[in-house]
Amino acid sequence: MSAKYLIIDDSHAGQRIDNFLIGFLKGVPHSRVYKALRKGEVRVNKGRVQALYRLALHDSVRIPPLRVAERDIAKPSARLRSCIDEAILFEDDNLIVINKPSGLAVHAGSDVQCGLIEALREMRHDTHLSLAHRLDRDTSGCLLITKNRKTLLELQALQKNHLIQKTYALLVEGTWNLGKKKHVTLSLLKNQLKSGERMVVVDDAGKPAETIFEPMKIFQKTTLLRAQLITGRTHQIRVHASALGFPIVGDEKYGTKSREKRLFLHAQRLVFTLSGKKPCVFEAPIPDEFTQNR
């Protein structure tokens, strides 16, 4: 293998060299990337650079041939490939929108060898694909994947400024009796139990969190709700619903033990506007199990 030479375009101008390399060299340990920078294996315009160096337009970057161990390469199964292909709701030159199934992790972890993003990168032979946001493993629905850094940064800026409208569908235990609309403003704090398990709790010392709940259909023992996120804290909808006395069906972390095979939380709708374009509206149909036999 020989070194690669890349010319920086406007999509990477201004990015730190270490972050650029980590994104480009997917699967290579971060420690190896920083070692390559320290030893001068990476060159910009034929010279050494520090990890904090910010790339400029038209910089020439030498990238050494860093091998990824075979065991580190995600190899999605045929079943996973088919599942992802069938779940694509929309795709253009900048974005892929996927109706993520419940139970599929968005990225690899200690107990997940191949997540959705690793599988998609392998399927498309494209290391530039990135998660614009995340969904919990057990949550289904709309997930945004970007194809370039420009779109990723733009979406991240929209999220930071609360300019992406996120609507969820959830099935909760109990028959709703809190009116046509309930605006919850309970602050949330991340907490770690003695067992090591991480929980989010309602606490005034936590970060502000807002959720608006509206009933869509009331069943005999459960209720189908719509939830609009005003903020986007970890487990926000799950904790707020539980705090109201209406835990999500299948949520054993913040509710009760359940015979259900999934968490009944679904990212139903995303609305946002990218620069110079018309508003984007993406919807993932509410799964049948949310309403059948209720």
Sequence and secondary structure as in RCSB ss.txt:
>XXXX:A:sequence
MSAKYLIIDDSHAGQRIDNFLIGFLKGVPHSRVYKALRKGEVRVNKGRVQALYRLALHDSVRIPPLRVAERDIAK
PSARLRSCIDEAILFEDDNLIVINKPSGLAVHAGSDVQCGLIEALREMRHDTHLSLAHRLDRDTSGCLLITKNRK
TLLELQALQKNHLIQKTYALLVEGTWNLGKKKHVTLSLLKNQLKSGERMVVVDDAGKPAETIFEPMKIFQKTTLL
RAQLITGRTHQIRVHASALGFPIVGDEKYGTKSREKRLFLHAQRLVFTLSGKKPCVFEAPIPDEFTQNR
>XXXX:A:secstr
   EEEE  TTTTT BHHHHHHHHSTTS HHHHHHHHHTT SEETTB   TT B  TT EEEE      GGGS  
  HHHHHHHHHHEEEE SSEEEEEE TT  SS BTTBSS HHHHHHHHHT TT EESS   TT EEEEEEESSHH
HHHHHHHHHHTT SEEEEEEEEES   S S EEE   EEEEE TTS EEEEE TTSB   EEEEEEEE SSEEEE
EEEESS  TTHHHHHHHHTT  BTT TTTS   S SS  EEEEEEEE  TTS  EEEE    GGGTTT 
